[in-house]
Amino acid sequence: MPPLPWHAVIDASNAPHLPALALELVEPAGRVVYIGLAGTPSTLDTRDLALKDVVAVGVLGGSAGIPGTIAAYADGSVDPRPLVAATVGLGEAADVLAGNRSAAGPGPKIHIDPRH
């Protein structure tokens, strides 16, 4: 677990305990994005959400397009390079998620690569 809270946290897991952990890890007035869905209901205390003044967003609509998108990138029919302004490591992820984009190129996306 990181020693400091994060500006934003994305839960893309399918573990029922992680939505609450995402809320715990985000700083007050931060943002949590919930993408993953667990097979059983998650327990999240909405009082914590409100008292931390956190913005929580759920994203589901893109799921149906994922297999086709992966195939298009894998077979080379889509070149993602014009979309990527920069690639950063995990150490820079918090700054990027907070909107601090130093030395960004023309693309709208920042790629966070844990190996970088």
RACORWO-V617017 format. One record per run of one state. SS is the DSSP state (alpha for helix, beta for strand, coil for the rest). FROM is the first residue (numbers start at 1). TO is the last residue. Records with the same first field share a line. If there is no record, write none. Layout:
BEGIN
SS = FROM-TO ; FROM-TO
END
This chain:
BEGIN
coil = 1-5 ; 12-17 ; 35-45 ; 52-54 ; 59-62 ; 75-79 ; 89-89 ; 98-108 ; 113-116
beta = 6-11 ; 26-34 ; 55-58 ; 84-88 ; 109-112
alpha = 18-25 ; 46-51 ; 63-74 ; 80-83 ; 90-97
END
